[in-house]
């Protein structure tokens, strides 16, 4: 486009990437399994006011390997893995039906931390999907009921949403059966933290049967 200041390398090089201080982390005292550290980091993020501490980038791919990514809300973490929800008819849902594997990145920006998760994906039962749908705001519920996620917006979108709002007012228990809970069962979890002025620290856990292998990684 004429007049655009491309390339943008100089602009991007001036972008701030780190806060002036990061939380303390004694990586040598890391537990044998990743779960206590997952809880510790997410608790520190939530209590420390990290914006979107439960938001993750979800990367998926089609059966032929065509990738895509978007942000989702991680709504639960158990020792089985990381739970999120989306429409089974969304691009993510279609990818996962073809290729049930994914990566998640939780960027805890204000604390210069990342949690990277990769693994197989399984669908939760209908009850978990319904609970995830009910946890959404009323307007979000109506939008989900009224249309198909990521499809072109029709001319009558406002009318459809208004009808969905009325339906929810009449039956607050309504759920969208397309709304599905998914579990990313990690084969690998990596903890990444920058250290101001001294580089980055990376710790990877890899599943080995019922156990975990732990290793420091080169920054």
C-alpha positions as CSV (number, residue, x, y, z in Angstrom):
1,X,0.0,0.0,0.0
2,X,1.6,3.4,-1.0
3,X,2.8,5.4,2.0
4,X,2.9,2.5,4.4
5,X,6.2,2.5,6.4
6,X,7.3,-1.0,5.4
7,X,9.5,-2.8,6.4
8,X,8.6,-2.5,10.1
9,X,11.8,-4.1,11.5
10,X,12.9,-0.8,13.2
11,X,9.5,-0.2,14.7
12,X,9.2,-3.7,16.1
13,X,12.7,-3.6,17.5
14,X,11.6,-0.8,19.8
15,X,8.7,-2.7,21.2
16,X,9.0,-3.5,24.9
17,X,9.0,-7.3,25.6
18,X,9.7,-7.5,29.3
19,X,8.7,-5.8,32.6
20,X,11.5,-4.4,34.7
21,X,11.2,-7.3,37.2
22,X,10.0,-10.8,37.2
23,X,8.8,-13.2,39.9
24,X,11.4,-15.3,41.7
25,X,11.6,-18.8,40.5
26,X,14.0,-21.4,42.0
27,X,14.1,-23.8,39.0
28,X,16.3,-26.2,40.9
29,X,13.5,-26.8,43.4
30,X,11.0,-27.7,40.7
31,X,8.7,-30.6,41.6
32,X,8.9,-34.1,40.0
33,X,5.6,-33.5,38.1
34,X,4.4,-30.3,36.4
35,X,1.1,-29.9,38.1
36,X,2.2,-28.2,41.3
37,X,4.1,-25.7,39.2
38,X,1.1,-25.1,36.9
39,X,-1.0,-24.3,40.0
40,X,1.7,-22.1,41.4
41,X,2.2,-20.1,38.2
42,X,-1.5,-19.6,37.5
43,X,-2.1,-18.6,41.1
44,X,0.7,-16.1,41.0
45,X,-0.7,-14.7,37.7
46,X,-4.3,-14.4,38.9
47,X,-3.3,-12.9,42.3
48,X,-0.7,-10.7,40.6
49,X,-3.3,-9.1,38.3
50,X,-2.0,-10.6,35.0
51,X,-4.5,-9.7,32.3
52,X,-6.1,-12.7,30.7
53,X,-4.3,-15.2,32.9
54,X,-6.6,-17.9,31.7
55,X,-6.4,-17.0,28.1
56,X,-4.3,-19.2,25.8
57,X,-3.4,-19.3,22.1
58,X,-4.7,-22.6,20.7
59,X,-2.9,-24.0,17.7
60,X,-4.5,-26.8,15.6
61,X,-4.1,-28.3,12.2
62,X,-6.2,-30.0,9.6
63,X,-5.6,-33.6,8.6
64,X,-3.3,-32.4,5.8
65,X,-1.3,-30.2,8.2
66,X,-2.8,-26.8,7.4
67,X,-2.3,-24.8,10.7
68,X,-4.5,-22.2,12.3
69,X,-4.5,-20.5,15.7
70,X,-6.8,-18.4,17.9
71,X,-7.2,-17.5,21.6
72,X,-9.5,-19.5,23.9
73,X,-10.3,-19.4,27.6
74,X,-8.8,-22.2,29.6
75,X,-11.7,-22.9,32.0
76,X,-10.2,-25.7,34.1
77,X,-7.0,-27.5,34.7
78,X,-6.9,-31.0,36.2
79,X,-4.2,-33.7,36.4
80,X,-5.6,-35.0,33.2
81,X,-4.9,-31.7,31.4
82,X,-6.2,-28.3,30.2
83,X,-9.8,-27.8,29.4
84,X,-11.3,-25.3,27.0
85,X,-14.6,-25.1,25.1
86,X,-15.7,-24.0,21.6
87,X,-18.3,-24.9,19.0
88,X,-17.7,-28.3,17.4
89,X,-18.6,-26.6,14.1
90,X,-16.0,-23.9,14.5
91,X,-12.7,-24.1,12.6
92,X,-11.0,-25.3,15.7
93,X,-13.7,-27.9,16.3
94,X,-13.4,-29.1,12.7
95,X,-9.6,-29.3,12.9
96,X,-9.8,-31.3,16.1
97,X,-12.3,-33.8,14.6
98,X,-9.8,-34.4,11.8
99,X,-6.6,-34.2,13.8
100,X,-7.1,-34.5,17.6
101,X,-3.9,-32.8,18.7
102,X,-3.1,-29.3,19.7
103,X,-0.7,-26.8,21.3
104,X,-1.6,-24.2,23.9
105,X,0.4,-21.2,24.9
106,X,-0.5,-19.2,28.0
107,X,1.4,-15.9,27.9
108,X,1.6,-14.4,31.4
109,X,2.9,-11.2,30.0
110,X,3.2,-9.0,33.0
111,X,5.3,-11.7,34.7
112,X,7.4,-12.5,31.7
113,X,6.3,-16.1,31.8
114,X,4.9,-18.6,29.3
115,X,3.3,-22.0,29.7
116,X,3.6,-24.1,26.6
117,X,1.5,-27.3,26.3
118,X,1.3,-29.9,23.6
119,X,-0.7,-33.1,23.4
120,X,-3.6,-35.2,22.2
121,X,-7.1,-33.7,22.5
122,X,-10.3,-35.5,23.6
123,X,-13.9,-34.3,23.7
124,X,-15.5,-34.0,27.1
125,X,-19.0,-35.3,27.8
126,X,-22.1,-33.3,27.1
127,X,-22.5,-32.2,30.7
128,X,-19.1,-30.5,30.8
129,X,-19.9,-28.8,27.5
130,X,-23.2,-27.6,28.8
131,X,-21.6,-26.3,32.0
132,X,-19.0,-24.4,29.9
133,X,-21.8,-22.9,27.8
134,X,-23.7,-21.7,30.9
135,X,-20.6,-20.1,32.2
136,X,-20.5,-17.7,29.3
137,X,-22.2,-14.3,29.5
138,X,-25.8,-14.0,28.3
139,X,-24.9,-12.0,25.2
140,X,-22.2,-14.6,24.3
141,X,-24.7,-17.4,24.8
142,X,-27.1,-15.7,22.5
143,X,-24.6,-15.1,19.8
144,X,-23.5,-18.7,19.9
145,X,-27.1,-19.9,19.6
146,X,-28.0,-17.5,16.8
147,X,-25.3,-18.4,14.3
148,X,-22.3,-20.4,13.3
149,X,-19.0,-19.4,14.7
150,X,-16.6,-17.9,12.1
151,X,-19.1,-18.0,9.3
152,X,-19.9,-14.8,7.3
153,X,-22.2,-12.4,9.2
154,X,-25.7,-12.5,7.7
155,X,-27.8,-9.4,7.1
156,X,-30.3,-10.5,9.7
157,X,-27.7,-11.1,12.5
158,X,-29.2,-8.6,14.9
159,X,-32.7,-10.2,14.5
160,X,-31.3,-13.7,15.1
161,X,-29.4,-12.5,18.2
162,X,-32.5,-10.8,19.6
163,X,-34.5,-13.9,19.1
164,X,-31.8,-15.9,20.9
165,X,-31.8,-13.4,23.8
166,X,-35.6,-13.9,24.0
167,X,-35.2,-17.6,24.0
168,X,-32.7,-17.5,26.9
169,X,-35.0,-15.2,28.9
170,X,-37.8,-17.7,28.4
171,X,-35.6,-20.7,29.1
172,X,-32.4,-19.8,31.0
173,X,-31.3,-23.4,30.9
174,X,-31.0,-23.5,27.1
175,X,-27.7,-24.7,25.8
176,X,-26.2,-25.1,22.4
177,X,-25.4,-28.8,21.7
178,X,-22.6,-27.7,19.4
179,X,-20.7,-26.1,22.4
180,X,-18.1,-28.7,23.3
181,X,-15.5,-29.1,26.0
182,X,-12.1,-30.3,24.9
183,X,-9.2,-31.7,27.0
184,X,-5.6,-31.2,25.9
185,X,-3.8,-34.1,27.6
186,X,-0.2,-32.9,27.7
187,X,2.6,-35.0,26.4
188,X,4.8,-32.0,27.1
189,X,4.6,-28.9,29.3
190,X,7.3,-26.2,29.2
191,X,7.7,-23.4,31.7
192,X,9.5,-20.3,30.3
193,X,10.5,-17.3,32.2
194,X,12.7,-14.4,31.3
195,X,15.2,-13.0,33.8
196,X,15.9,-9.3,33.5
197,X,19.3,-8.8,32.1
198,X,20.3,-12.5,32.3
199,X,18.3,-14.2,29.5
200,X,15.6,-16.9,29.8
201,X,15.0,-20.0,31.9
202,X,13.2,-22.9,30.4
203,X,12.1,-26.1,32.1
204,X,10.4,-28.9,30.1
205,X,8.4,-31.9,31.4
206,X,7.8,-34.8,29.1
207,X,5.4,-37.6,29.9
208,X,6.9,-41.0,30.1
209,X,4.1,-43.5,30.7
210,X,2.7,-42.6,34.1
211,X,5.8,-40.6,35.0
212,X,7.4,-37.3,33.8
213,X,11.0,-36.6,32.6
214,X,12.2,-33.1,33.5
215,X,15.0,-31.2,31.7
216,X,16.4,-27.7,31.6
217,X,16.5,-26.3,28.0
218,X,18.9,-24.1,26.3
219,X,17.4,-20.6,26.1
